[in-house]
Amino acid sequence: MCLLRLLVILIAFIIFFDNADNVDAVPADVRVLGIEFRQLEGHLILDVCENVLNYGGTRFEYHFVENLTNLAAGFCGVHYFTLLINSELRELPEGIIIDKMSLH
């Protein structure tokens, strides 16, 4: 995969998690720790800090997951998406685990 393309994906997620405008769909102060794209599988793996867990409520979580996965699905060649929290597969506060979620 072209390094420039990976950089564009990384920047898009950094912008998504930049909650300077207090957007209701994103928890506050989330940092992107890493990103990996397994091109042969079309699998995008995003690693973020544990601040992503600083919210509550089922409605918020569904909205957050929908926005996050829609962003991932918008990149050409991405068919699966995984969200890691501090480099571990963990569930979000209301129980959703994003592990190789099919985007198409």
Residue frames relative to the residue before (quaternion, step in Angstrom):
aa qw qx qy qz dx dy dz
M 1.0000 0.0000 0.0000 0.0000 0.00 0.00 0.00
C 0.5339 -0.6358 0.4633 0.3099 3.51 -1.00 0.81
L 0.5212 -0.6535 0.4586 0.3018 3.55 -0.90 0.96
L 0.6228 0.5477 -0.3389 0.4442 3.59 1.02 -0.74
R 0.6480 0.5151 -0.3189 0.4616 3.60 0.97 -0.83
L 0.6489 0.5062 -0.3118 0.4748 3.58 0.97 -0.83
L 0.6310 0.5306 -0.3217 0.4656 3.56 1.03 -0.75
V 0.6344 0.5228 -0.3237 0.4684 3.59 1.00 -0.80
I 0.6451 0.5066 -0.3163 0.4766 3.60 0.98 -0.85
L 0.6462 0.5227 -0.3132 0.4594 3.58 0.93 -0.89
I 0.6636 0.5011 -0.3024 0.4659 3.59 0.88 -0.91
A 0.6305 0.5388 -0.3373 0.4454 3.59 0.98 -0.80
F 0.6848 0.4618 -0.2905 0.4832 3.60 0.94 -0.82
I 0.6061 0.5364 -0.3579 0.4656 3.61 1.04 -0.65
I 0.6556 0.4927 -0.3054 0.4839 3.58 0.96 -0.85
F 0.6190 0.5536 -0.3392 0.4419 3.60 0.99 -0.84
F 0.7589 0.3853 -0.2035 0.4839 3.58 0.89 -0.93
D 0.5100 0.6080 -0.4439 0.4161 3.61 1.22 0.01
N 0.0599 -0.8493 0.5243 -0.0164 3.55 -0.06 1.30
A 0.1628 0.8225 -0.5276 0.1365 3.57 1.01 0.76
D 0.7097 0.4310 -0.2525 0.4968 3.58 1.15 -0.58
N 0.4294 -0.7298 0.4348 0.3064 3.60 1.32 0.22
V 0.1160 0.8066 -0.5613 0.1448 3.55 0.89 1.00
D 0.4957 -0.7074 0.4266 0.2680 3.57 -0.82 0.99
A 0.6691 0.5355 -0.2997 0.4191 3.61 1.17 -0.45
V 0.7426 0.3645 -0.1958 0.5267 3.59 1.24 -0.12
P 0.4430 -0.6675 0.5215 0.2936 3.61 -0.90 0.87
A 0.5479 -0.6398 0.4346 0.3186 3.57 -1.16 0.58
D 0.8764 0.1697 -0.1102 0.4371 3.54 -1.32 0.56
V 0.3388 0.7211 -0.5290 0.2923 3.59 0.93 0.89
R 0.1518 -0.7793 0.6043 0.0661 3.56 -0.88 1.03
V 0.3884 -0.6750 0.5739 0.2532 3.53 -1.11 0.74
L 0.2353 -0.7989 0.5436 0.1046 3.57 -0.69 1.13
G 0.7978 -0.1561 0.1197 0.5699 3.56 1.11 -0.57
I 0.1210 -0.7644 0.6292 0.0717 3.51 -1.32 0.33
E 0.0295 -0.7798 0.6252 -0.0094 3.54 -1.06 0.83
F 0.0812 -0.7772 0.6215 0.0546 3.56 -1.05 0.76
R 0.1792 -0.7654 0.6138 0.0733 3.53 -0.65 1.19
Q 0.2973 -0.8351 0.4397 0.1441 3.50 0.12 1.40
L 0.6418 0.5417 -0.3408 0.4226 3.62 0.91 -0.79
E 0.7274 0.3893 -0.2155 0.5223 3.58 1.08 -0.74
G 0.3479 -0.7183 0.5143 0.3140 3.56 1.14 -0.59
H 0.4434 0.7101 -0.4168 0.3541 3.55 1.22 0.65
L 0.1358 -0.7842 0.6046 0.0330 3.56 -0.63 1.20
I 0.0850 -0.7931 0.6032 -0.0005 3.57 -0.80 1.08
L 0.0910 -0.7948 0.5999 0.0012 3.54 -0.70 1.15
D 0.1363 -0.7753 0.6147 0.0505 3.57 -0.91 0.99
V 0.0077 0.8028 -0.5940 0.0512 3.58 -0.72 1.11
C 0.5982 -0.5709 0.4222 0.3715 3.57 -1.27 0.35
E 0.6695 -0.5501 0.3414 0.3641 3.55 -1.26 0.41
N 0.4614 0.6693 -0.4563 0.3619 3.61 1.21 -0.06
V 0.5173 0.6386 -0.4124 0.3930 3.58 1.25 -0.32
L 0.6567 0.5201 -0.2970 0.4583 3.59 1.25 -0.39
N 0.5480 0.6632 -0.3686 0.3523 3.61 1.29 -0.14
Y 0.5964 0.4773 -0.4256 0.4850 3.54 0.45 1.24
G 0.1455 -0.7767 0.6006 0.1220 3.53 -1.27 -0.03
G 0.6202 0.5602 -0.4111 0.3640 3.50 -1.24 0.42
T 0.4939 -0.6936 0.4517 0.2664 3.52 -0.79 1.10
R 0.6457 0.5322 -0.3243 0.4412 3.58 0.91 -0.88
F 0.6459 0.5084 -0.3182 0.4722 3.58 0.93 -0.88
E 0.6738 0.5154 -0.3083 0.4304 3.57 0.84 -0.97
Y 0.6522 0.5009 -0.3235 0.4681 3.61 0.90 -0.82
H 0.6519 0.5073 -0.3091 0.4712 3.58 0.98 -0.84
F 0.6497 0.5201 -0.3041 0.4636 3.57 0.96 -0.88
V 0.6770 0.4846 -0.2904 0.4717 3.59 0.85 -0.97
E 0.6336 0.5304 -0.3313 0.4554 3.59 0.97 -0.80
N 0.6783 0.4846 -0.2907 0.4697 3.60 0.88 -0.91
L 0.6652 0.5126 -0.2959 0.4552 3.56 0.94 -0.91
T 0.7097 0.4425 -0.2692 0.4776 3.60 0.84 -0.91
N 0.5980 0.5406 -0.3667 0.4644 3.61 1.09 -0.55
L 0.6249 0.5239 -0.3336 0.4730 3.57 1.04 -0.75
A 0.6664 0.4999 -0.2991 0.4654 3.59 0.89 -0.94
A 0.6750 0.5085 -0.2913 0.4483 3.59 0.94 -0.89
G 0.6007 0.6052 -0.3440 0.3932 3.57 1.19 -0.45
F 0.6328 0.5205 -0.3382 0.4629 3.58 1.23 -0.25
C 0.5169 -0.6627 0.4607 0.2854 3.53 -0.85 1.05
G 0.8113 0.2721 -0.2103 0.4729 3.55 -0.91 0.95
V 0.5944 0.5456 -0.3749 0.4566 3.61 1.24 -0.11
H 0.0608 -0.8215 0.5667 -0.0162 3.56 -0.62 1.19
Y 0.7771 0.1842 -0.0922 0.5947 3.58 1.21 -0.54
F 0.1180 -0.7994 0.5880 0.0355 3.54 -1.12 0.71
T 0.0545 -0.7725 0.6325 0.0100 3.54 -1.05 0.90
L 0.1814 -0.7583 0.6181 0.0999 3.55 -1.07 0.84
L 0.1121 -0.7712 0.6255 0.0380 3.54 -0.77 1.11
I 0.1898 -0.7508 0.6226 0.1123 3.54 -1.16 0.69
N 0.8103 -0.1110 -0.0109 0.5752 3.55 -0.45 1.29
S 0.6915 -0.5232 0.2375 0.4378 3.54 0.95 1.07
E 0.6465 0.4697 -0.3297 0.5027 3.58 1.21 0.43
L 0.4502 -0.6376 0.5471 0.3025 3.53 -1.20 0.57
R 0.1147 0.7976 -0.5761 0.1370 3.58 -0.47 1.22
E 0.4747 -0.6548 0.4950 0.3177 3.54 -1.19 0.42
L 0.5114 -0.6099 0.5132 0.3213 3.52 -1.26 0.56
P 0.7431 -0.4592 0.2429 0.4217 3.64 -1.19 0.42
E 0.7508 0.3717 -0.2168 0.5012 3.60 1.01 -0.70
G 0.7092 -0.5313 0.2362 0.3987 3.58 1.25 0.39
I 0.5283 0.6255 -0.4293 0.3812 3.62 1.17 -0.06
I 0.1059 -0.7475 0.6534 0.0562 3.54 -1.07 0.88
I 0.1820 -0.7752 0.5969 0.0981 3.58 -0.79 1.00
D 0.1906 0.7840 -0.5516 0.2113 3.53 -0.03 1.36
K 0.8136 -0.2107 0.0644 0.5380 3.54 -0.31 1.34
M 0.1118 0.8151 -0.5466 0.1559 3.52 0.93 1.07
S 0.4014 -0.7038 0.5350 0.2394 3.55 -0.86 0.97
L 0.2485 -0.8052 0.5284 0.1035 3.56 -0.81 1.04
H 0.7633 0.3155 -0.1912 0.5304 3.60 1.22 -0.15
